Amino acid sequence: MKHTVNLTLEQRPEVLERVLRVVRHRGFKVTKMNMSLDSEKVADLDMTVESERAIELLTKQLDKLVDVLSCNASEHRVPERLVS
């Protein structure tokens, strides 16, 4: 199952490495990732992850990281195509 995870992070050189390490250790595969800087101190990271495991296993661990300001996850929705 695919999930979209939205993170707000403190901008530090090692923060992305820490997030990706947790994702890998929890058994999730990153299929898409987009990171943008809101300011010099805050970054937004949106990523799509895939796994058969419960997403809560990942989000609870990401919330524990010191550089993570907020963490939200939702089920990845594929837009339905119109069939005529």
N, C-alpha and C positions, 0 to 999 in steps of 0.2 A: 504494500500500500504506500502511496505517496502522500507526503505531508509538506506543507509550507511552514517554515520556521522564520519568524521575524525577531531579530535581536537588535537592541540598542546597546552599544558598547562604548566604553571609555577608549579613546584613541591612544593606543600604545603599540610599540613595535611587535610585541609578542602575543597580542590578544587573538589574532586570527589563528595562530598556531595552536593556542590552548583550546579554542573552540573546535577546531578540526580534530584535535586529538580526542576530545570527549566524544565527538560524533563517531569516530572510528572505533573507539573502545566500546561503545554501546551497540555496535553492530549495525550502524546505519551507513548508507552510501549516499554521498552528495551527487545529485544529478544536475543541479543548476545553482549558481551562486551570483549574487549581485551585491556589491558593497559601495556605499557612498558616504562621503564625509559631510556632516551637517555643520560642523565647526571644527576648530583645531582640537577640541577635546572630546567630541562625540561622533560616532560613526553608526550608520544603520547597515545591518547585514540581513539580506533576505536570501534564504536558500531553500531549495526543494530537496528533501531527503526521501529515501526509499528503504523500506524494511518491512518485514512481517511482524516485527516487535511493536509493542505499544509505544506510542510517541511520548507518553509520560515518563518512560525510562530515560529518555534523552532530555526532555525539558527540565525535569527536576535536577539533573546534574548540571545543565547549563546555568540554571538559576544560582547554583552554588559558587560559580566562578566569580572572583572578586571584581573583574572588569565588566561583567554583564550587568547593565542597569535595568533591562527588562527583557523578557522572553515570552513570546506568544506563538502558539502553533495552531494550525488549522488543517483540515483534510484538504488535500490538493484536488481541486475541482477542474475537470476537463469540460470545456464548453460543449454543450450539445449542439450537434449540427442539425440544421433544418433539412428535412427530407421532403422533396416535393413530388 
